[in-house]
Amino acid sequence: MTAPLTPPPPPHEHSAQGSWQPPAGAPAAPGSEHAEYAKHTGPGWYGQDDGPGMRTELREAGLVALAVALGGVLLGVLWWWLAPHVPLIGDVTDGNWVVYLKDTEGEQAVGVDGTFTLLGLGFGLVSALAVFLLRRRGGVPLVVGLAVGGLLGSLLAWRVGVWLGPAEDVVAHAREVGRGVTFSAPLKLGAKGALLAWPLAALVVHLGLTALFGPRDPEPEFEHGAYPSQPAA
């Protein structure tokens, strides 16, 4: 006498296309084509921003702008120390004090502007390198903060240098030192375009460093069968 046979399982229902499709929103089975597709289209590929949030970037940009701008104090001190002196001389004509350039063909005034420009370029290079080393990621807020900080630093350096330099009232200074005595003119930035040397240098150097040594976005890798096959029409 033989044992009763176990009845076969009922046949699975098939879709109209002849293959079973998982319901919408259901997790794909590991190792399946749908899992491969989810791996490439899920968070961390196109749809996810793995960088810091906008609020964090704005806060970092503000800190960078403040730190860079404070460097203008050092730039102003160096400008006052390294800039050439423009010699003046005072005299009395008809009872009135007049001030003349002692060397009318001298290029000291051009040297004052050139010194500020060269120092601005150097500070732009250093500030961009420091910001890149501290935060290797780029970002529009960070670049804007670096440029704004460089411009504010240049303005601060200009005012610090003028404040540290000789008195701005040249007639009073001539009266103080006496008739025919040579004295130095106040620091004066004739070419106001020199104020842009720092921010422009910082922008160019930081963008160059980011392009050469910054992190690269990974290239998407498509494997065979990563996308589910489309049913025939």
C-alpha positions in Angstrom: 0.0 0.0 0.0 1.5 3.3 -1.0 1.3 6.6 1.0 -1.0 9.3 -0.3 0.8 11.9 -2.5 1.1 15.5 -1.3 -0.9 17.7 -3.6 1.2 20.2 -5.7 1.2 23.8 -4.6 -1.3 26.1 -6.4 0.2 27.9 -9.4 1.3 31.5 -8.8 -0.6 34.3 -10.4 1.2 36.0 -13.3 0.9 39.5 -14.5 -0.3 40.4 -17.9 3.2 40.6 -19.1 4.0 37.1 -17.9 6.4 38.1 -15.1 5.8 38.9 -11.4 6.4 42.5 -10.4 6.8 43.7 -6.8 4.2 46.1 -5.5 5.1 49.8 -5.5 7.2 50.9 -2.6 8.2 47.3 -1.6 11.9 46.8 -0.9 13.7 44.9 -3.5 15.2 41.5 -2.8 18.9 41.4 -2.2 20.8 40.4 -5.3 17.9 41.1 -7.7 17.9 43.5 -10.6 15.6 45.8 -8.7 18.1 45.9 -5.8 20.8 46.9 -8.2 18.6 49.6 -9.6 17.8 50.9 -6.1 21.4 50.9 -5.2 22.3 53.3 -8.0 19.2 55.5 -7.7 18.8 55.6 -3.9 20.3 58.1 -1.5 24.0 58.8 -1.9 24.0 58.8 -5.7 22.0 61.5 -7.5 19.4 62.4 -5.0 21.4 62.9 -1.8 23.6 65.9 -0.9 26.4 64.5 1.2 28.0 67.9 1.8 27.2 70.3 4.7 23.9 72.0 4.8 23.4 75.6 3.5 23.2 76.9 7.0 26.6 75.4 7.9 28.1 76.7 4.7 26.9 80.2 5.4 28.2 80.1 9.0 31.6 78.9 7.7 31.7 81.6 5.1 31.0 84.3 7.7 33.8 83.0 9.9 36.2 82.9 6.9 35.2 86.5 5.9 35.8 87.7 9.5 39.2 85.9 9.9 40.5 87.1 6.5 39.3 90.7 7.1 41.2 90.8 10.4 44.4 90.0 8.5 44.1 93.5 7.1 45.6 94.9 10.3 48.9 93.0 9.5 48.8 94.2 5.9 48.4 97.8 7.0 51.3 97.5 9.4 53.5 96.0 6.7 52.4 98.6 4.2 53.4 101.4 6.6 56.7 99.8 7.3 57.7 98.8 3.8 56.3 101.6 1.6 58.8 104.2 0.5 58.5 107.7 2.0 57.6 110.6 -0.2 59.8 113.6 0.8 58.1 117.0 1.3 59.5 120.4 2.2 57.8 123.5 3.5 58.4 127.1 2.8 56.8 130.5 3.6 55.6 132.7 0.7 53.9 136.0 1.4 53.3 135.0 5.0 51.6 131.7 4.0 53.0 128.2 4.4 53.3 126.1 1.2 54.4 122.5 0.8 56.4 121.2 -2.2 57.6 117.8 -3.3 61.4 117.8 -2.7 62.0 115.4 -5.6 59.6 116.2 -8.3 60.8 113.4 -10.5 60.8 110.8 -7.8 58.7 107.6 -8.1 58.1 107.1 -4.4 54.3 107.7 -4.8 54.1 104.9 -7.4 56.1 102.7 -5.0 53.6 103.3 -2.3 50.8 101.9 -4.5 53.0 99.1 -5.8 53.9 98.0 -2.3 50.2 97.8 -1.3 49.4 95.9 -4.5 52.2 93.3 -4.0 51.3 92.8 -0.3 47.6 92.4 -1.3 48.6 89.7 -3.8 50.7 87.9 -1.2 47.9 88.0 1.4 45.4 86.8 -1.2 47.7 83.8 -1.9 48.2 83.0 1.8 44.5 83.4 2.7 43.3 81.2 -0.2 45.9 78.5 0.7 44.9 78.5 4.4 41.2 78.3 3.6 41.8 75.5 1.2 43.9 73.5 3.7 41.3 74.0 6.4 38.3 73.1 4.3 39.1 71.3 1.0 35.6 71.4 -0.2 34.5 74.3 -2.4 31.2 76.0 -2.4 29.8 79.4 -3.5 29.3 80.7 0.1 32.9 79.9 1.0 34.3 81.6 -2.1 32.1 84.7 -1.6 33.2 84.8 2.1 36.8 84.7 1.0 36.4 87.5 -1.5 34.4 89.7 0.9 37.0 89.1 3.6 39.8 90.1 1.3 38.0 93.3 0.2 37.3 94.2 3.8 40.9 93.4 4.8 42.2 95.7 2.1 40.0 98.6 3.3 41.1 98.0 6.9 44.8 97.8 5.8 44.4 101.1 3.9 43.0 102.9 6.9 45.5 101.3 9.4 48.4 102.3 7.2 47.2 105.9 6.9 46.6 106.1 10.6 50.1 104.8 11.4 51.8 107.0 8.8 52.8 110.6 9.0 50.2 113.3 9.9 47.7 114.0 7.1 47.8 117.8 7.7 51.0 118.5 5.8 50.9 122.3 6.5 50.8 121.8 10.2 53.5 119.2 9.9 55.7 121.6 7.9 55.2 124.3 10.6 56.1 121.8 13.2 59.4 120.7 11.6 60.3 124.2 10.4 61.0 126.0 7.2 63.2 124.1 4.6 63.2 120.9 6.7 62.4 117.7 4.8 59.6 115.5 6.2 57.5 112.5 4.9 54.2 112.9 3.2 51.2 110.9 4.6 50.6 107.5 3.2 48.2 107.9 0.3 46.8 105.2 -1.9 46.6 106.8 -5.3 45.4 103.8 -7.3 42.2 102.6 -5.5 42.3 99.5 -7.8 45.0 98.2 -5.5 42.2 97.4 -3.0 41.1 94.6 -5.3 44.4 92.8 -5.4 43.7 90.8 -2.3 40.2 89.5 -3.1 41.0 88.8 -6.8 44.2 86.9 -5.9 42.3 84.9 -3.2 39.6 84.0 -5.7 42.0 82.8 -8.5 44.2 80.8 -6.2 41.4 79.1 -4.3 39.6 78.2 -7.5 42.8 76.8 -8.9 43.6 74.8 -5.8 40.1 73.4 -5.7 40.2 72.4 -9.4 43.6 70.7 -9.0 43.5 69.1 -5.6 39.9 69.3 -4.5 37.7 66.2 -4.1 36.3 64.7 -7.2 32.7 63.5 -7.6 32.7 59.7 -8.2 31.8 58.6 -11.7 28.7 56.5 -11.8 29.4 52.9 -12.6 26.8 50.9 -14.4 27.0 47.1 -14.1 25.4 44.7 -16.5 21.9 44.2 -15.6 21.8 47.1 -13.2 18.5 48.3 -14.6 15.5 46.1 -14.8 14.5 45.0 -18.3 11.6 46.8 -19.8 8.7 44.7 -20.9 8.1 44.4 -24.5 5.3 46.5 -25.8 
